[in-house]
Amino acid sequence: MTTTTIRLPEELKARVTAAAARTGTTAHAFIVEAIAEKAANEERRAEFDAQAEERYTKMVASGMAIPWSNMRAYLLERVAGKPATRPVARKLAR
């Protein structure tokens, strides 16, 4: 483990201390958990962005896509619990 010093405004330090007490932990553990959670969220976001970029690249390369209106109708049917036919990709208009 390494040590890092952070400077917190008094008001934020008080909020952290109170929140840690409510959760039955120390301010230190609360801060470490919060930083780990924030890092994990950013990692998930980076993975999401990379996957979206990869899928977009494949879509452009193939020239095939599902129009949003078709996909939206399909998703709404699925959410409503109705049987839905999966839309088929078609050539992109250029």
N, C-alpha and C positions, 0 to 999 in steps of 0.2 A: 504494500500500500504506500501511496505517496501523500504528502500533505500539501494542501492548497489553501491559501488564505483568501477569503472573500470579505468584502466590506458591504454590510447591509444597512440601509436606512433604519433608524430606530423603530419606526412604525412597522416596517416589514419584519424586523427581528421579533417584535412583540407578537405579530400575527403568527409567525412560524412557531414561536414558543407555545402560544395558546393552542394552535392546531396540533402540535406534537403532543401536548398534554391530553387533548381530547382523544387522540388515537392511542394513548398509552405508550408513547415512545419518547426518545430524546429529540431535541432540536437537531442535533447532528444527524441522527438516523433519518429524520424527516427530510432534511436537506439532501442527503445522499440519495434517498429514494426518489425525491422530486427530480434531481438531476438525471438519475438513471431512466426515469420515466420519460423525461423530455428527450434524452438521447435516443431511446427506443422509438419514440414517435417520429423523430427526424429520420431515423434509419428506415422505418416503414414507408415514410413519404418518399424517400429517395428510391426505394425499391419500386414503389407504385409508379413514380415518374419514369424510371428506367423501363419498366414493363410496358407502360403506355407508349413510350417512344419506340420500343421494339415492335409493338403491334402496329403502330402507325406506319413504320418503315415497311413492314410486310404488306400492309394494305396498299400502300402506294406502289410497291414493286409488283404486286399481283394485279393491281388495277381493279380489284373486286371489293365491294362494300355492301352493307345493308343500309338502305335509307333509314334515317332516324324515325320517320313517321311509321314505317313498318316495325322497327324494333320497339318503339314506344308502345304501339298497339299490342304487340306480343307480350311485353313485360306487364302491361296493365291487365291483360287477361290472366297471366300467371299469378300475379299478386291477388287477383280476385278469386283464385282457386278454380278458374275455368280451364277446360282443355284448350290448348293453344298450339297451333302449328308453327314450328320454328321458321322464321323468315329465311329466305335464300339470298345469298350474296349475288350481286349483279355487277356488271361492268360499270366503272365510274364514268360519269359524263365529263368530257374535257372541253 
